[in-house]
Amino acid sequence: MAVKKILLCCGTGVATSTVANRKLCEELDRRGFKGQYTVSQCKAVEVPSKSPNFDICVSTIANSYKCECPMVIATGLILNRGTQEIFDKICEILEFK
């Protein structure tokens, strides 16, 4: 199986995306997908140019930028609301079963 590429973005590419990155990696590893994905962080404004090279974009903000791959709005990861649904949707898009 090819390694899935996750683009994780927030407004600045630093603060909330780092928190979401940690939570996402912990959950994917817990579900048994360690080593099956990579995560790259970026600013929301970079999504149009970077997204064609990724399998999914996970955004911690409501993102209006053009995205060339499936996008999941994951503000709930920061707010600790609906996290299981967010993780389930990410796994569904990445075809992690």
N, C-alpha and C positions, 0 to 999 in steps of 0.2 A: 504494500500500500504506500502511495506517495505521501510525503509529509505535507500536511495541510498548512497553508499560510494565512495567518490571522493578522489583519491590520487593525490596530486599536487606536482610536483617536479621541482627543478632547480639544478644548479651545487652544491650549498652548502646547500640547504634546508632552506635558510634564506631570502636572499634579494629579488630576483625577484619573488620567489614563494609567498612571503608575499604580494607584490603588486598585483600579479595575483589573489591571494586568495580574497583580498578585492574587486577587480573588479568583479570576478566571483560570489561571494556571493551577492553583490549589484544587479547584473543583474538577478540572479536566484530568489532572493526575489522580485524584480520588476515584474518578470514574474509570480509571484504567487506561487512559490515553497518553500517558507520559511517553515522550519521544516520538509521538505521532503528529506533532504540530510545532510551529514556531510562531512567535508573536513579535510584531514590530510596532512601535508607537510612533505617532505623528500628530501634527496639528491638523485640525479640521480642514483648513484651507489647502492642505496637501493631498486630501483624499482624491480629487479628480485625476491628478497625475500619478499617484501611487496605486490606486485601487485596481487597475487592470492586471496587476501582477499578484493579486491575492485571491484567496478562495472566499473570504468573508471580511467585512468591515464591521467592527464593533465600536459604536460611538457612545461616549458618555454624555453627549449633548444632543439636542434636537438639531440634526445636521441637514442643511438645505443644499449642500454642495453635491454636484453630480458624482455618482458613485458607479463604477463599472462592474461591481460584484455585489452579491447580496449584502444588505446592511441590517444590523440589529441595533436598535436604540437601547442602550443599556444603562440609562440613568439610574435605574433601580439597584444596580450593583453598588453605587455610591450611597444611595439612600437606604440600602438593605430592605428593599421592597420588591417582591416578585422575583427574587433571585433565581429560584428553581425554574420558573418558567423561562427566564432569560437563558439560563444554562441549557435547558432542554431545547430551545429554539436554535441556539448555536450548534449544539450537537446534531440536531436534525439537518441543518444546512450543510454541515461538514460531513454528514453521513457517518457519524460516529455512533455505533450501535453497541 
